[in-house]
Amino acid sequence: MDDLSRAVGEVLLSDLECPVCMEYMVPPIKLCTNGHNICNKCRDRVQQCPTCRAEFSETRSVVLENIVRRQKYPCTNRQNGCLELFSIEHIAKHHAVCVYGKIKCPLPLLNKCSWNGLKSNLKEHAKAAHSKYFLEGSSFNFPRLSEAGAIVSCFGELFTCYQNIKDGRFYGAVQLIGTSSEASKYKYKYKLRAANGVEKISKTLFVKGYSEDFEIIFNSGICLCLDEKKIKHFPEGNKHKVTVTLSRV
């Protein structure tokens, strides 16, 4: 986007802010008798136009509503690093899962934790509070097939890895603590190696975005998914050696 287009976009976005709540207006957009706009939510809260104190009319701002539907909106967390743009229909859903806002600690799957903070502070939290589950580097091992997980620091990003056995199937997947489009830049390989060092099972998959819950990922099958009976043929002593390797696409 060139400087002129960016400037026009910023001016337009400011015009689409409700004068009361300062959030972007969504249809239906109401008007006062002098033509000033207000969002439908705030229209029910105030008796007079906040701009000119005129009465409200029953007329809707059809032209502005059409602009709203075509406009792409920045995330409210852009000051924290989120550069994504969304249509008005999708931005609320994004805000609910945006990793540049406050996020919950991703380790409650294994270890109850009430931490809720910014992504930029998660690494220090994980190192201090969950050192057992915090790993650094592009390759790491899980000694057993049972439920296991970790927060992984690699390539200047944070990932979460989780594996479990459920209903006779072994599942494993990796998320980037970031958007799905950012996650598509990375892949991961799961490898199980037998005690003889020759037999192995390996599978390479794309990393998933943080908005995609592990249970949803497992149910979709777009992850490592192996029959439990099959993988039990790959013991290493009394343990299974599971290696996960992250790489850029």
C-alpha positions as CSV (number, residue, x, y, z in Angstrom):
1,M,0.0,0.0,0.0
2,D,1.5,3.4,-1.0
3,D,1.5,6.4,1.3
4,L,-1.5,8.1,-0.3
5,S,-3.6,4.9,-0.1
6,R,-2.6,4.4,3.5
7,A,-3.5,8.0,4.4
8,V,-6.9,7.7,2.7
9,G,-7.5,4.5,4.5
10,E,-6.7,6.0,7.9
11,V,-9.0,8.9,7.3
12,L,-11.8,6.6,6.2
13,L,-11.4,4.4,9.3
14,S,-11.6,7.4,11.6
15,D,-14.9,8.4,9.9
16,L,-16.2,4.9,10.6
17,E,-15.8,5.2,14.3
18,C,-18.9,5.7,16.4
19,P,-18.6,9.1,18.3
20,V,-19.8,7.5,21.5
21,C,-18.1,4.1,22.0
22,M,-15.3,4.8,19.4
23,E,-15.6,1.3,18.0
24,Y,-16.1,0.8,14.2
25,M,-19.7,1.0,13.3
26,V,-21.6,-2.0,11.9
27,P,-24.9,-2.0,10.1
28,P,-27.5,-0.8,10.9
29,I,-26.0,2.7,11.2
30,K,-28.4,5.4,12.4
31,L,-28.5,9.1,11.6
32,C,-29.6,12.2,13.5
33,T,-31.7,14.8,11.7
34,N,-28.5,16.7,10.7
35,G,-26.9,13.6,9.2
36,H,-24.4,12.6,11.9
37,N,-23.8,8.8,12.3
38,I,-24.1,6.7,15.4
39,C,-23.8,2.9,15.8
40,N,-27.0,0.9,16.6
41,K,-25.7,-0.1,20.0
42,C,-25.1,3.4,21.2
43,R,-28.3,4.7,19.5
44,D,-30.3,2.9,22.3
45,R,-28.2,4.4,25.0
46,V,-28.4,8.2,24.2
47,Q,-31.3,10.4,23.6
48,Q,-29.6,13.1,21.5
49,C,-26.9,13.2,18.9
50,P,-23.5,13.4,20.7
51,T,-22.1,15.6,17.9
52,C,-24.8,18.3,17.6
53,R,-27.5,17.4,20.2
54,A,-30.2,17.1,17.4
55,E,-32.9,14.4,17.6
56,F,-32.4,11.1,15.9
57,S,-34.3,10.1,12.8
58,E,-35.4,6.6,11.7
59,T,-33.2,6.9,8.6
60,R,-30.3,4.6,8.1
61,S,-27.0,5.6,6.5
62,V,-27.2,3.2,3.6
63,V,-24.1,4.6,1.7
64,L,-21.9,4.3,4.8
65,E,-23.2,0.8,5.5
66,N,-22.1,-0.2,2.0
67,I,-18.7,1.3,2.7
68,V,-18.4,-0.6,6.0
69,R,-19.1,-3.9,4.3
70,R,-16.3,-3.4,1.8
71,Q,-13.7,-1.9,4.1
72,K,-10.9,-4.0,5.7
73,Y,-10.3,-3.2,9.4
74,P,-7.1,-3.4,11.4
75,C,-7.0,-5.5,14.6
76,T,-7.3,-3.5,17.8
77,N,-4.0,-5.1,18.9
78,R,-2.0,-3.6,16.0
79,Q,0.0,-1.6,18.5
80,N,1.2,-4.9,20.0
81,G,2.2,-6.3,16.6
82,C,-0.9,-7.7,14.9
83,L,-0.9,-6.5,11.2
84,E,-3.9,-8.5,10.0
85,L,-6.9,-6.9,8.3
86,F,-10.4,-8.2,8.4
87,S,-13.9,-7.5,7.0
88,I,-16.4,-6.2,9.6
89,E,-18.1,-9.7,9.7
90,H,-14.8,-11.4,10.7
91,I,-13.0,-9.0,12.9
92,A,-14.9,-9.7,16.1
93,K,-14.1,-13.4,15.8
94,H,-10.5,-12.6,15.3
95,H,-10.4,-10.3,18.4
96,A,-11.6,-13.3,20.4
97,V,-8.5,-15.3,19.5
98,C,-5.9,-12.7,18.6
99,V,-2.6,-13.8,20.1
100,Y,-1.4,-10.1,20.3
101,G,-4.0,-9.4,22.9
102,K,-4.1,-11.1,26.2
103,I,-4.0,-14.9,25.9
104,K,-4.2,-17.7,28.4
105,C,-1.3,-19.9,29.3
106,P,-1.3,-22.7,26.7
107,L,-0.3,-25.3,29.3
108,P,-3.6,-26.0,31.2
109,L,-3.8,-29.2,29.1
110,L,-1.1,-30.6,31.3
111,N,-0.6,-28.2,34.2
112,K,-3.3,-25.9,35.6
113,C,-2.2,-22.3,35.2
114,S,-4.3,-19.1,35.6
115,W,-1.8,-16.8,33.8
116,N,-3.3,-14.4,31.3
117,G,-1.1,-12.0,29.6
118,L,0.5,-10.7,26.4
119,K,2.3,-13.0,24.0
120,S,5.5,-10.9,24.4
121,N,5.6,-12.0,28.1
122,L,4.7,-15.6,27.6
123,K,8.3,-16.9,27.1
124,E,9.5,-15.4,30.4
125,H,6.4,-16.8,32.1
126,A,7.0,-20.3,30.6
127,K,10.7,-20.3,31.7
128,A,9.9,-19.2,35.2
129,A,6.7,-21.1,35.9
130,H,6.9,-24.2,33.6
131,S,10.6,-24.9,33.2
132,K,9.8,-28.6,32.9
133,Y,7.6,-28.0,29.8
134,F,9.7,-25.2,28.2
135,L,12.1,-26.1,25.4
136,E,14.4,-24.2,23.1
137,G,15.5,-25.4,19.7
138,S,14.1,-26.9,16.6
139,S,14.2,-30.6,17.6
140,F,13.1,-32.2,20.9
141,N,12.1,-35.6,22.3
142,F,9.1,-36.9,24.2
143,P,10.2,-40.1,26.0
144,R,6.8,-41.7,26.2
145,L,3.6,-41.9,24.1
146,S,1.3,-40.9,26.9
147,E,0.0,-37.3,27.2
148,A,2.8,-34.8,26.8
149,G,3.2,-31.2,25.8
150,A,5.6,-28.3,25.7
151,I,6.0,-24.6,24.8
152,V,8.9,-24.4,22.3
153,S,11.0,-21.4,21.5
154,C,12.4,-21.6,18.0
155,F,13.0,-19.3,14.9
156,G,12.2,-16.3,17.1
157,E,8.6,-17.7,17.6
158,L,6.8,-19.7,20.3
159,F,5.1,-23.0,19.5
160,T,3.0,-25.4,21.5
161,C,3.3,-29.1,21.0
162,Y,0.8,-31.6,22.4
163,Q,0.3,-35.3,22.0
164,N,-2.1,-37.8,23.5
165,I,-3.7,-41.3,23.1
166,K,-7.4,-41.3,22.8
167,D,-9.9,-44.0,21.7
168,G,-7.0,-46.3,20.6
169,R,-5.4,-43.6,18.5
170,F,-2.2,-41.7,19.0
171,Y,-2.4,-38.0,18.2
172,G,0.2,-35.3,17.9
173,A,0.2,-31.7,16.6
174,V,2.1,-28.4,16.8
175,Q,0.7,-24.9,16.9
176,L,2.3,-21.6,16.4
177,I,1.3,-19.0,18.9
178,G,0.3,-16.7,16.0
179,T,-2.2,-16.6,13.1
180,S,-2.9,-19.4,10.7
181,S,-1.2,-17.4,7.9
182,E,1.9,-17.1,10.0
183,A,1.7,-20.8,11.0
184,S,1.7,-21.9,7.3
185,K,5.3,-20.8,7.1
186,Y,6.4,-23.7,9.3
187,K,6.1,-27.5,9.3
188,Y,6.9,-30.2,11.8
189,K,8.0,-33.8,11.5
190,Y,7.0,-36.5,14.0
191,K,9.3,-39.5,14.1
192,L,9.2,-42.7,16.1
193,R,12.2,-44.9,16.0
194,A,12.5,-48.6,17.1
195,A,15.1,-49.9,19.4
196,N,17.1,-51.4,16.4
197,G,17.5,-47.9,15.0
198,V,16.3,-49.0,11.6
199,E,12.5,-49.2,11.7
200,K,10.7,-45.9,12.0
201,I,7.5,-44.1,11.5
202,S,7.7,-40.5,10.4
203,K,5.2,-37.9,9.1
204,T,5.6,-34.2,8.1
205,L,2.7,-31.8,8.5
206,F,2.1,-28.0,8.5
207,V,2.0,-26.2,11.8
208,K,-1.5,-24.9,12.8
209,G,-2.5,-21.5,14.0
210,Y,-3.2,-20.8,17.7
211,S,-6.9,-20.2,17.1
212,E,-7.3,-23.9,16.2
213,D,-8.0,-25.8,19.3
214,F,-6.0,-29.1,19.7
215,E,-9.2,-31.2,20.1
216,I,-10.5,-29.7,16.9
217,I,-7.2,-30.4,15.2
218,F,-7.2,-34.0,16.4
219,N,-10.8,-34.6,15.4
220,S,-10.1,-33.2,11.9
221,G,-7.3,-35.7,11.4
222,I,-5.0,-33.0,10.0
223,C,-2.3,-34.0,12.4
224,L,-0.2,-37.0,13.3
225,C,-2.8,-39.8,13.8
226,L,-1.7,-43.4,14.2
227,D,-3.3,-46.6,15.4
228,E,-2.1,-47.3,19.0
229,K,-1.5,-51.0,18.2
230,K,0.8,-50.0,15.4
231,I,3.0,-47.6,17.3
232,K,3.4,-50.1,20.2
233,H,5.7,-52.1,17.8
234,F,8.2,-49.3,18.2
235,P,9.5,-49.5,21.8
236,E,12.9,-48.3,22.9
237,G,13.6,-50.3,26.0
238,N,10.6,-49.6,28.2
239,K,10.1,-46.2,26.5
240,H,9.1,-44.9,23.1
241,K,11.3,-42.3,21.6
242,V,9.3,-39.6,19.9
243,T,11.2,-36.9,18.1
244,V,9.6,-33.7,16.9
245,T,11.5,-31.4,14.5
246,L,10.4,-28.0,13.4
247,S,11.4,-26.3,10.2
248,R,10.6,-23.4,7.9
249,V,8.7,-24.1,4.7
